[in-house]
Amino acid sequence: MSIRLDVPVLAGSLVRLEPLTTDHVADLAEAAEEDRASYGFTLVPDGRGMRGYVAAQLARGGLTPFAQIRVRDGKAVGCTAFWDPRPWPDRPGSLRAIEIGFTWLAASAQGTGINAEAKLLLLGHAFESIGVARVDLKTDARNHRCRRALERLGIGFEGVLRNWSMSWAPGEEGMLRDSAMFAVVSGEWPAVRQVLTTRLASASMPGPGRSGGGTAGG
């Protein structure tokens, strides 16, 4: 479904999700040049490629992209998106499902609670404002770091679909990957919301109790 949703700024205490624009390019280029060790399976350009990346995201049908703005300093430290909106067959204007994907964060923003709060904001908007019955998330089946992060957030693993998505791994351009599929359905949302809220409370505490933060890449 090649539509872009009309989503307002989604604001939390740690992160603000703003509709992505070219105004975010400079911050995102800086963010992408931090430690890139966690990007082995995720589409994250280097700083030089950020303008083209943003232009491509804005042109991609069915994608509603956001910049992740770190509240404490107002800097764009990553991206995320709503993707692949699917309508009810007999209700073209009403969505039954959507995906959260194309997610990445600068190394300095990982493990700070930003990822958990961004998921809380996106899932809350999807279930409570759009009214979907299901939200998908997926990642490369080999991305065990991301899979563990999603499981810690209370998001259910549904299985691996073989040759399901394009691979973003270096050297695998044009190849397909196996995708680990995760989802939250509407009946699970209250419990997942509580898990996310609890993790955010721990992220606000100093010391080793702080929340981890992986990403999921579409």
N, C-alpha and C positions, 0 to 999 in steps of 0.2 A: 504494500500500500504506500504509494509515493506521496505522502503528505508530511507536512511539518506541523507539529502541535503548537498551539498558542499557550505557552507555559510562562507564568510570571517568574520573577526572581524568587528563588526559594532560599530563605535565610535561616541559618542556625547560629549557635553561639561560637562555633569553631570555623565553619565554612559557609560561604554564600555561593549559590549556584546561579550564575548569570548567563543568559543566552550568549553563546560564543559570537564574537565579532573580531574583525581585524585589529581592533584596539588592544586585544589581549596578546598579540603576537610577541611583542618584546619580552613581556614577563614569561610567557610560555617557553620562548627560546632559551631564556636563562634557566628556567626550571629543568628543561630537558638536558641541559649540559651538566647537571649535577651527576652524582654516581649513577651510572646506567646499568648496574649489575642486575637489577630486577626486571629489565625490559626484554629478556631473551625470547619471550613468546608474545609480546604485546607490540602493537603498532605505535611507536613513539619516534618521531623524526629527531635528528639532531637539531641544534639551534639554527643552522643554515637552511634547513628544510621546513622550518615551522610555518613560514608564510604560505608556502604551497600546501602544507598539511591543512591549515585552517581554511584556505580557499576550497580544498577538496571536501572537507567536512561540511562546509556551508552549501556546497552544490550537491551533496549526496542525497538522493531521494529516500524518503522514509526516515531520515535522521533528524532528530531535534537535539543539537549539541549544546553543551554548557561549558563554560570555564569555571573551574573550582577556585574560588577566591578565599585565601586564608584571611580570616577576620582580623587577626592580631596585627597584620601589617598591610592588608589590602592588596596583596600581590596574587596574581594568578599563578597557581602552583600545579595545575593539571587540568585534565578534561574528563568529561563523562557525557553520557547521552541517553535519551530515549531512542529506541530503534525498533523497526519492524512492527508498527502498530497493526493489529489485525481486528477488523470489525466483525460483529455478529453477521452471519449470512443474511438474515432477514431484517437487519437494522443497520444500514450502511453508515449512519452518523454516530453509531455507538460502538465503542471498542470493547472487545472481550479480552484482549491480551496485548501485552507490549513487552519489550526487552529493555534491560539496562545494559549498556555495553560501551565499547570504545573508551574505557576508563583507564586513566593513568595518573600518577602523582609523582612530583619531585621527591627525590630521596629524603629531603629534609621534612617533607610533609607526611611521610609514611610513619606509622607507629604513633601518631599524635591524636587519633580519634577522628580525624577529618574523613577518612574513608567510611567509618561507621555512621557518622552524622550525614554524609552525603547519601548513603543508602537509605537512611531513615527519611530524609527529605523526599527522595525520589519515590520510594515505595509508598510513603504517605500520600503524595500527590496522586500516584497511580491508582491507589485503592480508594482514597477518600474524596478526591476531586474528579478524576476521570471516571472512576467506577468500574475498573477492569476486574475480571475474575481471576487473572493470572499475570504474574510478572516473571519473565525468564531472565537468567543470567547464564553465560557460558564462557568457557576458557579452554585453551589448549589442554588436552588430557594430560600432557606431560608437565603442566604448570602446577606442581604440587603445592607451591607456596600460596598461589591464589586459591586453590581448592581448599586448603586448610583455613584460609582467611574467611571464605564464604561459609564454611561449616561453623566457624566460631561465631559468626553473626546469626546463626540459627536458620540459614537458608538451606533447604533440603536438596541433596544430591539425587538425581533421577537416573543417571546412567551415562554411558559414553556412546555417542553417535559417530560411526566411522566415516571418514572422508566427508565430513559435514561442512567444514568452513575452510576458507583460504588460510594458509599458514602465514604467520608473520615472523617466523624464526629465520635468522640469518642463513642464507644459502638455500632457502626453500621457496624462493620466489616462484609463483605460479603453481605451487603444489598445494594439495589439500591436507588438512590435519584432521585428527580425531578430536571431537569436542566433548568435554565433560559438561553435562547439562545440569543446571540448578534451577529451582523455581520456588516461588511463594504463591500459594493460591489464597483466595480471599478469606477462607475460613481459618487459615494459619496466621493471617496478618496480625491479629492482636498479640499472639504469643511472640512472633518475630519482633514486633514493635517493642515489647517489654525487654527482650534480649538486647536489642540495640540501645534502648534507653539505659539499661544497666551498664553496658559497656561504655557508654558516653560518661556516665557518672564516675566510673573508674578511671577514665582517661583524664578527668579533671583533677585527679589526685596526683601529687608529686611522687616520684620514686618508682620502684619496680612494678607497681600495680597498674601502670598506664596501659591503655589498650593498644594492641597491635593493629596494623592497617595494611592489608594486601589490596590488590586491585584486580578487576576483572576486565579483560579486553575484548569482547565482542567477537 
